[in-house]
Amino acid sequence: MWLQVGDSAKPVQYHLPRADRVKEEQSNHPSLSAGHTFAQLREYSDKITLRSKLREARASASSANSPCNQCVTQDELISTIRNEIREAMRDDLTDIINTCLKGQLKQLREEINDVKDSISFTNAMFEEFKSDVISAKSTMHQVQKENEDLRATTSILLQRIHQLEQLSRISNLEIQCVPETKGENAVSYVTQLGHIIKCEIRETDISYCSRTAKANPQSTRPRSILVKFQSSRTRDSYLAAASKYNKENPNEKLNTALLGIALEKKSPVYVVEHLTPDTKSLHTAARQKAKELGWKYTWVKNGRVLMRKSDNSDYVLVRDIQMVNNLK
């Protein structure tokens, strides 16, 4: 209990003991009665207050020396503070990380969407390109097949043209290596040669007779005499008679001296079929191949090139240059 004394700006307060404490002190000190002055009451009050403070001090010292369940150590306090800081930092870091990740994920999502759009566009272009390639392959295969068919058809047509060209020459002969002279009469050479081989020919049997142009203008060989008879039968008789004469006269085959052409040295004269340029080239290649392989015979009959390896072997019909190259 506090007692205020004076009414100044700073009043003085006195702590008064409670009634029960006063009674306790009166019982302990009989000399202290209710009629004591205020100064005495104050003195006793101070003593009581001092004793109370001593008791509280002893209690505090005792409690400091005795263990308390509610007290914490320094390590525990540091650990608690660390945990609190960690929790606070964890919450803040979580918010920061979530904010950053949201922005990054949004940007990444947009980039992924762009990549998806690009991939979709590329895939569409690839599918279109693939379709075009498949279509082009199909067209190419079709064109290749058509090309092969056209090649086969062209080959057949060329063979037919060749046959027709050769058929158009069925009544023709060539007399080769007869020297050229000014003012010559080619028909007289034909009739004179027919007299030599014992195949008499009249001028009326000849429908055309003239020198042909040279395939190679640089060649020194005389131009051939082209003879067209009225019939293929006459042509065949004339050709057979010339071949027979050469066989019967191996040492004196047809030559320029027999035709009355004066030369320092007589040169042979050949009577052959009138061949197409392709057949002539094929005949030349066949003769060269026969010489390389040692084959004995190479000849032409009715516009066809024939070869024979020996007297006892069968003849080979040469159809094209590839067949010549495959001969062994």
RAGI-V459591 format. One record per backbone hydrogen bond with DSSP energy under -1.0 kcal/mol. CO is the residue of the C=O (numbers start at 1). NH is the residue of the N-H. E is the energy in kcal/mol with one decimal. If there is no record, write none. Layout:
CO,NH,E
CO,NH,E
This chain:
1,16,-7.6
3,14,-3.2
5,12,-1.8
12,5,-3.1
14,3,-4.3
18,22,-2.3
19,23,-2.7
20,24,-2.0
21,25,-2.7
22,26,-2.8
23,27,-2.3
24,28,-1.9
25,29,-2.7
29,32,-2.0
33,36,-1.4
37,41,-2.0
38,42,-2.5
39,43,-2.3
40,44,-2.7
41,45,-2.3
42,46,-2.8
43,47,-2.2
44,48,-2.6
45,49,-2.8
46,50,-2.7
47,51,-2.7
48,52,-2.2
49,53,-2.4
50,54,-2.4
51,55,-2.6
52,56,-2.5
53,57,-2.3
54,58,-2.9
55,59,-2.4
56,60,-2.3
57,61,-2.8
58,62,-2.8
59,63,-2.6
60,64,-2.1
61,65,-2.0
62,66,-1.5
68,71,-1.1
73,77,-2.2
74,78,-2.7
75,79,-3.0
76,80,-2.7
77,81,-2.7
78,82,-3.0
79,83,-2.6
80,84,-2.5
81,85,-2.9
82,86,-3.0
83,87,-2.8
84,88,-2.7
85,89,-3.3
86,90,-3.2
87,91,-2.4
88,92,-2.4
89,93,-3.8
90,94,-2.5
91,95,-2.2
92,96,-2.7
93,97,-3.6
94,98,-2.7
95,99,-2.4
96,100,-2.8
97,101,-3.4
98,102,-2.5
99,103,-1.9
100,104,-3.0
101,105,-3.6
102,106,-2.2
103,107,-2.3
104,108,-3.1
105,109,-2.9
106,110,-2.1
107,111,-2.5
108,112,-2.8
109,113,-2.4
110,114,-2.4
111,115,-2.8
112,116,-2.8
113,117,-2.6
114,118,-2.6
115,119,-3.1
116,120,-2.8
117,121,-2.6
118,122,-3.0
119,123,-3.1
120,124,-2.4
121,125,-2.6
122,126,-2.9
123,127,-2.8
124,128,-2.3
125,129,-3.0
126,130,-3.3
127,131,-2.5
128,132,-2.4
129,133,-2.8
130,134,-2.7
131,135,-2.5
132,136,-2.8
133,137,-3.0
134,138,-2.6
135,139,-2.6
136,140,-3.1
137,141,-2.9
138,142,-2.2
139,143,-2.9
140,144,-3.0
141,145,-2.5
142,146,-2.7
143,147,-3.0
144,148,-2.9
145,149,-2.7
146,150,-2.9
147,151,-2.9
148,152,-2.7
149,153,-2.9
150,154,-3.3
151,155,-2.9
152,156,-2.4
153,157,-2.9
154,158,-3.1
155,159,-2.2
156,160,-2.3
157,161,-2.9
158,162,-2.9
159,163,-2.6
160,164,-2.7
161,165,-3.1
162,166,-2.8
163,167,-2.7
164,168,-2.2
167,170,-1.6
169,172,-2.0
171,229,-2.7
173,227,-2.8
174,272,-2.6
175,225,-2.5
176,270,-1.6
181,184,-1.3
185,189,-1.2
186,190,-1.5
187,191,-2.5
188,192,-2.7
189,193,-2.2
190,194,-1.9
191,195,-1.9
192,196,-1.6
193,197,-2.0
194,199,-3.7
202,205,-1.5
203,206,-1.3
205,230,-2.3
208,228,-3.4
210,226,-3.7
216,219,-2.0
224,212,-2.5
225,175,-2.4
226,210,-2.0
227,173,-2.4
228,207,-2.8
228,208,-1.6
231,235,-1.5
232,236,-2.7
233,237,-2.3
234,238,-2.3
235,239,-2.4
236,240,-2.5
237,241,-2.1
238,242,-1.8
239,243,-1.9
240,244,-2.2
241,245,-2.2
242,246,-1.9
243,247,-1.7
244,248,-2.2
245,249,-1.7
254,269,-2.4
256,261,-2.1
257,260,-1.3
267,256,-2.2
270,176,-2.9
272,174,-3.0
273,275,-1.0
276,280,-2.3
277,281,-2.2
278,282,-2.3
279,283,-2.6
280,284,-2.4
281,285,-2.3
282,286,-2.3
283,287,-2.2
284,288,-2.1
285,289,-2.3
286,290,-2.5
287,291,-1.8
288,292,-2.0
289,293,-2.4
290,294,-1.3
290,295,-2.1
297,308,-2.3
299,306,-3.2
301,304,-1.4
304,301,-2.4
305,318,-2.5
306,299,-2.2
307,316,-3.3
308,297,-2.5
316,307,-1.8
320,324,-1.2
321,325,-2.1
322,326,-1.4
324,327,-1.1
